[in-house]
Amino acid sequence: MLEGLHEDEQRAWQGLLAVLLVGMPQVERTFRAHGLVHIEYGLLNMLAARPMRLSDLAMISNVSISRLSHRMSKLVDRDYALIRPDENDGRASVAEITDQGRDVIAAIAPEHTRALREVLFDHLTPEQTAALADAMQIVGTKLGACMHGPEGPHRPT
């Protein structure tokens, strides 16, 4: 047991560690089988909704421009995405998903959803899922992450 943490804090921490160390590798297998890592699958999902400026995509993805450039290069090389100049601002670039990118996320999505349910959601009631969502949104926002809610992504204020 960790010194200084209350019993519920220790239980929460141990549960989070189990999800990260045991559950996440199960979830990651769903896109690794297609040659993608977590960030790349997430980028394709965001681009499936709409083309985005690279600077916005980096902010929403919680990654540096450098890391985004590296990952986008891989997606462009595999013909899953393309990058073009922003027609409204010649200094900016826009990323968009290709038909091949849509095909790969469509192939991954059912297995990914199944893995998420097996690892996490099948073990929770709807009320527990809502409470977990509320708690993780607060923690993520406090950590400075760009969180995705029903109204879309937002940064902490």
URKA-V336004 format. One record per residue. N is the residue number from 1. RES is the residue in one small letter. OMEGA is omega in whole degrees, -180 to 180 (999 if undefined). BURIAL is + if it has 16 or more other ideal C-beta (glycine too) atoms within 10 Angstrom, else -. D_CENTER is the distance of its C-alpha to the mean C-alpha in Angstrom with 2 decimals. Layout:
n:N res:RES omega:OMEGA burial:BURIAL d_center:D_CENTER
n:N res:RES omega:OMEGA burial:BURIAL d_center:D_CENTER
This chain:
n:1 res:m omega:-179 burial:- d_center:30.92
n:2 res:l omega:178 burial:- d_center:29.68
n:3 res:e omega:174 burial:- d_center:32.37
n:4 res:g omega:177 burial:- d_center:31.88
n:5 res:l omega:175 burial:- d_center:29.22
n:6 res:h omega:-177 burial:- d_center:30.47
n:7 res:e omega:180 burial:- d_center:30.26
n:8 res:d omega:177 burial:- d_center:27.42
n:9 res:e omega:179 burial:- d_center:25.43
n:10 res:q omega:179 burial:- d_center:26.12
n:11 res:r omega:179 burial:- d_center:25.15
n:12 res:a omega:-179 burial:- d_center:21.81
n:13 res:w omega:179 burial:- d_center:21.15
n:14 res:q omega:178 burial:- d_center:22.33
n:15 res:g omega:178 burial:- d_center:20.16
n:16 res:l omega:177 burial:- d_center:16.98
n:17 res:l omega:179 burial:- d_center:18.18
n:18 res:a omega:179 burial:- d_center:18.87
n:19 res:v omega:-178 burial:- d_center:15.39
n:20 res:l omega:-173 burial:- d_center:13.98
n:21 res:l omega:-178 burial:- d_center:16.92
n:22 res:v omega:-175 burial:- d_center:17.82
n:23 res:g omega:-176 burial:+ d_center:15.12
n:24 res:m omega:176 burial:- d_center:12.09
n:25 res:p omega:176 burial:- d_center:14.39
n:26 res:q omega:-180 burial:- d_center:15.24
n:27 res:v omega:-178 burial:+ d_center:11.79
n:28 res:e omega:179 burial:+ d_center:11.26
n:29 res:r omega:-176 burial:- d_center:14.64
n:30 res:t omega:178 burial:+ d_center:13.57
n:31 res:f omega:176 burial:+ d_center:12.08
n:32 res:r omega:178 burial:- d_center:14.28
n:33 res:a omega:179 burial:- d_center:17.19
n:34 res:h omega:177 burial:- d_center:16.44
n:35 res:g omega:-180 burial:- d_center:16.28
n:36 res:l omega:170 burial:+ d_center:12.58
n:37 res:v omega:-173 burial:- d_center:10.42
n:38 res:h omega:-177 burial:- d_center:6.80
n:39 res:i omega:-179 burial:+ d_center:6.21
n:40 res:e omega:177 burial:+ d_center:8.66
n:41 res:y omega:178 burial:+ d_center:7.49
n:42 res:g omega:178 burial:+ d_center:4.45
n:43 res:l omega:179 burial:+ d_center:7.49
n:44 res:l omega:178 burial:+ d_center:9.78
n:45 res:n omega:178 burial:- d_center:8.41
n:46 res:m omega:-179 burial:+ d_center:8.71
n:47 res:l omega:177 burial:+ d_center:11.98
n:48 res:a omega:179 burial:- d_center:13.17
n:49 res:a omega:-180 burial:- d_center:13.69
n:50 res:r omega:173 burial:- d_center:15.71
n:51 res:p omega:-178 burial:- d_center:16.60
n:52 res:m omega:171 burial:+ d_center:15.56
n:53 res:r omega:-179 burial:- d_center:17.38
n:54 res:l omega:180 burial:+ d_center:15.92
n:55 res:s omega:177 burial:- d_center:16.47
n:56 res:d omega:179 burial:- d_center:14.52
n:57 res:l omega:178 burial:+ d_center:11.57
n:58 res:a omega:-179 burial:+ d_center:11.78
n:59 res:m omega:-177 burial:+ d_center:12.17
n:60 res:i omega:-180 burial:+ d_center:9.34
n:61 res:s omega:-178 burial:+ d_center:6.91
n:62 res:n omega:178 burial:+ d_center:9.05
n:63 res:v omega:176 burial:+ d_center:10.73
n:64 res:s omega:176 burial:- d_center:14.42
n:65 res:i omega:-180 burial:- d_center:16.12
n:66 res:s omega:180 burial:- d_center:17.47
n:67 res:r omega:178 burial:- d_center:14.32
n:68 res:l omega:-180 burial:+ d_center:13.01
n:69 res:s omega:179 burial:- d_center:16.52
n:70 res:h omega:-178 burial:- d_center:16.54
n:71 res:r omega:179 burial:+ d_center:13.44
n:72 res:m omega:177 burial:+ d_center:14.68
n:73 res:s omega:179 burial:- d_center:18.10
n:74 res:k omega:-180 burial:+ d_center:17.08
n:75 res:l omega:177 burial:+ d_center:15.60
n:76 res:v omega:179 burial:- d_center:18.80
n:77 res:d omega:180 burial:- d_center:20.99
n:78 res:r omega:179 burial:+ d_center:19.79
n:79 res:d omega:176 burial:- d_center:20.43
n:80 res:y omega:-179 burial:+ d_center:16.96
n:81 res:a omega:172 burial:+ d_center:16.83
n:82 res:l omega:179 burial:+ d_center:19.54
n:83 res:i omega:-179 burial:- d_center:20.15
n:84 res:r omega:176 burial:- d_center:23.14
n:85 res:p omega:175 burial:- d_center:24.96
n:86 res:d omega:-177 burial:- d_center:24.30
n:87 res:e omega:180 burial:- d_center:27.44
n:88 res:n omega:-177 burial:- d_center:27.69
n:89 res:d omega:-176 burial:- d_center:27.27
n:90 res:g omega:180 burial:- d_center:28.50
n:91 res:r omega:-175 burial:- d_center:26.92
n:92 res:a omega:176 burial:- d_center:23.34
n:93 res:s omega:-180 burial:+ d_center:21.39
n:94 res:v omega:175 burial:+ d_center:19.23
n:95 res:a omega:174 burial:+ d_center:16.70
n:96 res:e omega:-178 burial:- d_center:16.79
n:97 res:i omega:176 burial:+ d_center:15.98
n:98 res:t omega:176 burial:+ d_center:19.07
n:99 res:d omega:178 burial:- d_center:20.55
n:100 res:q omega:177 burial:- d_center:19.76
n:101 res:g omega:176 burial:+ d_center:16.03
n:102 res:r omega:179 burial:- d_center:16.31
n:103 res:d omega:-178 burial:- d_center:18.33
n:104 res:v omega:178 burial:+ d_center:15.97
n:105 res:i omega:176 burial:+ d_center:13.02
n:106 res:a omega:178 burial:- d_center:15.88
n:107 res:a omega:-177 burial:- d_center:17.10
n:108 res:i omega:-169 burial:+ d_center:13.97
n:109 res:a omega:-178 burial:- d_center:12.92
n:110 res:p omega:179 burial:- d_center:15.92
n:111 res:e omega:179 burial:- d_center:15.65
n:112 res:h omega:178 burial:+ d_center:11.98
n:113 res:t omega:179 burial:- d_center:13.00
n:114 res:r omega:-180 burial:- d_center:16.14
n:115 res:a omega:178 burial:+ d_center:14.63
n:116 res:l omega:179 burial:- d_center:12.52
n:117 res:r omega:-180 burial:- d_center:15.84
n:118 res:e omega:-177 burial:- d_center:17.93
n:119 res:v omega:-169 burial:+ d_center:16.11
n:120 res:l omega:-164 burial:- d_center:15.70
n:121 res:f omega:179 burial:- d_center:16.70
n:122 res:d omega:-177 burial:- d_center:19.98
n:123 res:h omega:-175 burial:- d_center:21.33
n:124 res:l omega:171 burial:- d_center:21.00
n:125 res:t omega:175 burial:- d_center:23.09
n:126 res:p omega:179 burial:- d_center:21.75
n:127 res:e omega:178 burial:- d_center:23.04
n:128 res:q omega:177 burial:- d_center:21.28
n:129 res:t omega:179 burial:- d_center:17.91
n:130 res:a omega:179 burial:- d_center:18.67
n:131 res:a omega:178 burial:- d_center:19.82
n:132 res:l omega:179 burial:- d_center:16.78
n:133 res:a omega:179 burial:- d_center:14.55
n:134 res:d omega:-178 burial:- d_center:17.08
n:135 res:a omega:-177 burial:- d_center:17.25
n:136 res:m omega:174 burial:- d_center:13.61
n:137 res:q omega:179 burial:- d_center:13.38
n:138 res:i omega:-179 burial:- d_center:16.51
n:139 res:v omega:-180 burial:- d_center:15.50
n:140 res:g omega:179 burial:- d_center:12.24
n:141 res:t omega:179 burial:+ d_center:14.42
n:142 res:k omega:178 burial:- d_center:17.22
n:143 res:l omega:179 burial:- d_center:15.26
n:144 res:g omega:-180 burial:- d_center:14.72
n:145 res:a omega:174 burial:+ d_center:11.01
n:146 res:c omega:-174 burial:+ d_center:10.40
n:147 res:m omega:-179 burial:+ d_center:9.85
n:148 res:h omega:176 burial:- d_center:9.56
n:149 res:g omega:180 burial:- d_center:12.83
n:150 res:p omega:-179 burial:- d_center:15.28
n:151 res:e omega:179 burial:- d_center:16.61
n:152 res:g omega:-177 burial:- d_center:13.46
n:153 res:p omega:175 burial:- d_center:11.59
n:154 res:h omega:176 burial:- d_center:13.97
n:155 res:r omega:176 burial:- d_center:14.85
n:156 res:p omega:180 burial:- d_center:17.09
n:157 res:t omega:999 burial:- d_center:20.75
